[in-house]
Amino acid sequence: MNSVKTYATICVLLLGFLLCGCSMDFSPGSPFSKNQIAPTFAATDMQGNPVVLENLRGKMVMLHFWGAGCPHCPEDYPVMRQLYERHFPDELVIVGINVCDSAGVIRPYIERYDMQWPQILDKDANNAEIEKLYQNSHLPTFVLIGREGKIIAHTFGCMPRVPL
């Protein structure tokens, strides 16, 4: 029953994005195919906590590649915040991956938009290793990884729409 309620809640939350015509699958030009094993990584978030993708198996994982200068990124934050508050950490883990800013630039941004989920500074702390692994070239980009560690969706510009 709980999984049915979770599915229904997420469908309602994402309905607004469906109305804007966003895809729930793979954007044209995606370097990945459905059910491909997600490239694994290990990093440290801005709070000093380890983020190891392999350790998140058994949960849905949403990777959000973003930058403070991205004009469309803030449009997704209210829904991401609702998903995080309702489904973290038991069902869904959201990981923000900032690919172009320093900690000093994004700390006020994270506070302004109440981005409570883990944030990784990929450019400064990791030499853009995660961005390279995921061949990211668009902002925002979302990668949805299933419980078995396989890529379910890879979209540019909008959140993926798939049942969790």
C-alpha atoms as a printed R data frame, in Angstrom:
    type eleno elety resid chain resno      x      y       z
1   ATOM     1    CA   MET     A     1  0.000  0.000   0.000
2   ATOM     2    CA   ASN     A     2  2.836  2.394   0.848
3   ATOM     3    CA   SER     A     3  4.422  1.945  -2.597
4   ATOM     4    CA   VAL     A     4  1.067  2.695  -4.278
5   ATOM     5    CA   LYS     A     5  0.752  5.882  -2.223
6   ATOM     6    CA   THR     A     6  4.333  6.845  -3.097
7   ATOM     7    CA   TYR     A     7  3.719  6.248  -6.793
8   ATOM     8    CA   ALA     A     8  0.531  8.329  -6.723
9   ATOM     9    CA   THR     A     9  2.211 11.184  -4.849
10  ATOM    10    CA   ILE     A    10  5.099 11.368  -7.288
11  ATOM    11    CA   CYS     A    11  2.768 11.216 -10.304
12  ATOM    12    CA   VAL     A    12  0.811 14.181  -8.941
13  ATOM    13    CA   LEU     A    13  3.990 16.133  -8.203
14  ATOM    14    CA   LEU     A    14  5.330 15.590 -11.693
15  ATOM    15    CA   LEU     A    15  2.066 16.211 -13.555
16  ATOM    16    CA   GLY     A    16  2.891 19.886 -13.961
17  ATOM    17    CA   PHE     A    17  6.101 19.013 -15.760
18  ATOM    18    CA   LEU     A    18  4.270 16.712 -18.140
19  ATOM    19    CA   LEU     A    19  2.145 19.664 -19.176
20  ATOM    20    CA   CYS     A    20  5.263 21.525 -20.343
21  ATOM    21    CA   GLY     A    21  6.026 18.693 -22.762
22  ATOM    22    CA   CYS     A    22  9.010 17.232 -20.951
23  ATOM    23    CA   SER     A    23 10.130 13.758 -21.870
24  ATOM    24    CA   MET     A    24 10.219 10.897 -19.395
25  ATOM    25    CA   ASP     A    25 12.784  8.932 -21.279
26  ATOM    26    CA   PHE     A    26 16.028  9.975 -22.968
27  ATOM    27    CA   SER     A    27 16.701 13.342 -24.569
28  ATOM    28    CA   PRO     A    28 17.943 13.280 -28.173
29  ATOM    29    CA   GLY     A    29 21.708 13.128 -28.074
30  ATOM    30    CA   SER     A    30 21.869 11.262 -24.767
31  ATOM    31    CA   PRO     A    31 25.057  9.178 -24.589
32  ATOM    32    CA   PHE     A    32 23.204  6.496 -22.599
33  ATOM    33    CA   SER     A    33 20.709  3.776 -23.386
34  ATOM    34    CA   LYS     A    34 17.869  2.540 -21.218
35  ATOM    35    CA   ASN     A    35 18.937  0.056 -18.535
36  ATOM    36    CA   GLN     A    36 22.636  0.774 -19.034
37  ATOM    37    CA   ILE     A    37 24.536  0.466 -15.750
38  ATOM    38    CA   ALA     A    38 25.153  3.969 -14.392
39  ATOM    39    CA   PRO     A    39 28.797  5.026 -14.190
40  ATOM    40    CA   THR     A    40 29.787  4.851 -10.550
41  ATOM    41    CA   PHE     A    41 31.502  7.614  -8.626
42  ATOM    42    CA   ALA     A    42 32.612  8.537  -5.138
43  ATOM    43    CA   ALA     A    43 32.719 12.160  -4.004
44  ATOM    44    CA   THR     A    44 32.268 14.321  -0.943
45  ATOM    45    CA   ASP     A    45 29.317 16.676  -0.632
46  ATOM    46    CA   MET     A    46 29.577 20.257   0.607
47  ATOM    47    CA   GLN     A    47 28.870 19.117   4.180
48  ATOM    48    CA   GLY     A    48 31.848 16.730   4.115
49  ATOM    49    CA   ASN     A    49 29.710 13.576   3.742
50  ATOM    50    CA   PRO     A    50 30.718 10.825   1.320
51  ATOM    51    CA   VAL     A    51 28.455 10.238  -1.677
52  ATOM    52    CA   VAL     A    52 29.163  6.841  -3.229
53  ATOM    53    CA   LEU     A    53 26.746  5.924  -5.992
54  ATOM    54    CA   GLU     A    54 27.301  2.192  -5.546
55  ATOM    55    CA   ASN     A    55 26.205  2.465  -1.895
56  ATOM    56    CA   LEU     A    56 22.820  3.860  -2.971
57  ATOM    57    CA   ARG     A    57 21.683  0.670  -4.731
58  ATOM    58    CA   GLY     A    58 18.194 -0.309  -3.629
59  ATOM    59    CA   LYS     A    59 16.983  3.297  -3.887
60  ATOM    60    CA   MET     A    60 16.074  5.525  -6.794
61  ATOM    61    CA   VAL     A    61 18.758  8.152  -7.381
62  ATOM    62    CA   MET     A    62 18.231 11.439  -9.192
63  ATOM    63    CA   LEU     A    63 21.413 13.205 -10.293
64  ATOM    64    CA   HIS     A    64 20.863 16.877 -11.036
65  ATOM    65    CA   PHE     A    65 23.642 18.609 -12.986
66  ATOM    66    CA   TRP     A    66 23.300 22.365 -12.528
67  ATOM    67    CA   GLY     A    67 24.990 25.738 -12.280
68  ATOM    68    CA   ALA     A    68 24.098 29.003 -10.570
69  ATOM    69    CA   GLY     A    69 23.979 30.783 -13.938
70  ATOM    70    CA   CYS     A    70 21.449 28.327 -15.383
71  ATOM    71    CA   PRO     A    71 18.259 30.343 -16.025
72  ATOM    72    CA   HIS     A    72 15.944 27.287 -16.035
73  ATOM    73    CA   CYS     A    73 17.352 25.384 -13.055
74  ATOM    74    CA   PRO     A    74 15.255 27.161 -10.362
75  ATOM    75    CA   GLU     A    75 12.020 26.106 -12.098
76  ATOM    76    CA   ASP     A    76 12.492 22.518 -10.871
77  ATOM    77    CA   TYR     A    77 13.511 23.267  -7.276
78  ATOM    78    CA   PRO     A    78 10.035 23.420  -5.683
79  ATOM    79    CA   VAL     A    79  9.142 19.958  -7.016
80  ATOM    80    CA   MET     A    80 12.578 18.597  -6.174
81  ATOM    81    CA   ARG     A    81 12.174 19.917  -2.631
82  ATOM    82    CA   GLN     A    82  8.782 18.161  -2.308
83  ATOM    83    CA   LEU     A    83 10.239 14.918  -3.625
84  ATOM    84    CA   TYR     A    84 13.155 15.202  -1.220
85  ATOM    85    CA   GLU     A    85 10.973 15.974   1.805
86  ATOM    86    CA   ARG     A    86  8.526 13.150   1.114
87  ATOM    87    CA   HIS     A    87 10.805 10.372  -0.104
88  ATOM    88    CA   PHE     A    88 14.340 10.919   1.238
89  ATOM    89    CA   PRO     A    89 16.195  8.797   2.311
90  ATOM    90    CA   ASP     A    90 14.106  5.612   2.145
91  ATOM    91    CA   GLU     A    91 12.988  5.675  -1.476
92  ATOM    92    CA   LEU     A    92 14.706  8.463  -3.377
93  ATOM    93    CA   VAL     A    93 18.081 10.159  -3.084
94  ATOM    94    CA   ILE     A    94 18.613 13.438  -4.932
95  ATOM    95    CA   VAL     A    95 22.201 14.519  -5.519
96  ATOM    96    CA   GLY     A    96 22.948 17.979  -6.880
97  ATOM    97    CA   ILE     A    97 26.120 18.146  -8.958
98  ATOM    98    CA   ASN     A    98 27.259 21.705  -9.527
99  ATOM    99    CA   VAL     A    99 29.534 21.731 -12.554
100 ATOM   100    CA   CYS     A   100 30.721 25.321 -12.845
101 ATOM   101    CA   ASP     A   101 30.716 27.306  -9.586
102 ATOM   102    CA   SER     A   102 32.718 27.671  -6.401
103 ATOM   103    CA   ALA     A   103 31.359 27.046  -2.902
104 ATOM   104    CA   GLY     A   104 31.251 30.789  -2.256
105 ATOM   105    CA   VAL     A   105 28.997 31.311  -5.258
106 ATOM   106    CA   ILE     A   106 26.538 28.509  -4.604
107 ATOM   107    CA   ARG     A   107 26.112 28.601  -0.817
108 ATOM   108    CA   PRO     A   108 23.748 31.624  -0.958
109 ATOM   109    CA   TYR     A   109 22.004 30.081  -3.973
110 ATOM   110    CA   ILE     A   110 21.417 26.787  -2.099
111 ATOM   111    CA   GLU     A   111 20.012 28.712   0.876
112 ATOM   112    CA   ARG     A   112 17.770 30.946  -1.272
113 ATOM   113    CA   TYR     A   113 16.215 27.932  -3.024
114 ATOM   114    CA   ASP     A   114 16.215 25.695   0.088
115 ATOM   115    CA   MET     A   115 18.116 22.907  -1.659
116 ATOM   116    CA   GLN     A   116 18.355 20.487   1.268
117 ATOM   117    CA   TRP     A   117 19.664 17.505  -0.683
118 ATOM   118    CA   PRO     A   118 23.400 16.735  -0.941
119 ATOM   119    CA   GLN     A   119 25.398 19.015  -3.237
120 ATOM   120    CA   ILE     A   120 28.694 18.096  -4.862
121 ATOM   121    CA   LEU     A   121 31.081 20.708  -6.258
122 ATOM   122    CA   ASP     A   122 32.268 18.717  -9.237
123 ATOM   123    CA   LYS     A   123 34.413 21.388 -10.890
124 ATOM   124    CA   ASP     A   124 36.437 22.430  -7.826
125 ATOM   125    CA   ALA     A   125 36.536 19.292  -5.713
126 ATOM   126    CA   ASN     A   126 36.589 16.553  -8.359
127 ATOM   127    CA   ASN     A   127 38.151 18.158 -11.446
128 ATOM   128    CA   ALA     A   128 34.766 17.644 -13.189
129 ATOM   129    CA   GLU     A   129 35.097 13.859 -12.965
130 ATOM   130    CA   ILE     A   130 31.355 13.201 -12.540
131 ATOM   131    CA   GLU     A   131 30.475 15.555 -15.379
132 ATOM   132    CA   LYS     A   132 32.961 13.666 -17.586
133 ATOM   133    CA   LEU     A   133 31.606 10.252 -16.531
134 ATOM   134    CA   TYR     A   134 28.088 11.307 -17.474
135 ATOM   135    CA   GLN     A   135 29.237 13.209 -20.583
136 ATOM   136    CA   ASN     A   136 27.197 16.178 -19.463
137 ATOM   137    CA   SER     A   137 26.964 19.155 -21.811
138 ATOM   138    CA   HIS     A   138 23.594 20.739 -20.887
139 ATOM   139    CA   LEU     A   139 22.183 22.513 -17.838
140 ATOM   140    CA   PRO     A   140 20.067 21.408 -16.214
141 ATOM   141    CA   THR     A   141 20.446 17.698 -16.823
142 ATOM   142    CA   PHE     A   142 18.714 14.953 -14.854
143 ATOM   143    CA   VAL     A   143 19.787 11.340 -14.681
144 ATOM   144    CA   LEU     A   144 17.376  8.962 -12.989
145 ATOM   145    CA   ILE     A   145 18.952  5.733 -11.789
146 ATOM   146    CA   GLY     A   146 16.825  2.764 -10.771
147 ATOM   147    CA   ARG     A   147 17.154  0.639  -7.666
148 ATOM   148    CA   GLU     A   148 19.411 -1.833  -9.518
149 ATOM   149    CA   GLY     A   149 21.860  0.884 -10.573
150 ATOM   150    CA   LYS     A   150 20.606  1.146 -14.172
151 ATOM   151    CA   ILE     A   151 19.844  4.412 -15.944
152 ATOM   152    CA   ILE     A   152 16.095  4.840 -16.389
153 ATOM   153    CA   ALA     A   153 16.049  8.368 -17.810
154 ATOM   154    CA   HIS     A   154 18.533 10.988 -18.984
155 ATOM   155    CA   THR     A   155 16.971 14.323 -19.824
156 ATOM   156    CA   PHE     A   156 18.217 17.789 -20.655
157 ATOM   157    CA   GLY     A   157 16.262 20.747 -19.342
158 ATOM   158    CA   CYS     A   158 13.401 19.042 -17.495
159 ATOM   159    CA   MET     A   159 12.958 16.537 -14.725
160 ATOM   160    CA   PRO     A   160 12.341 12.932 -15.818
161 ATOM   161    CA   ARG     A   161  8.781 11.634 -15.506
162 ATOM   162    CA   VAL     A   162  8.843  8.012 -14.489
163 ATOM   163    CA   PRO     A   163  7.120  6.103 -11.709
164 ATOM   164    CA   LEU     A   164  9.273  5.729  -8.623
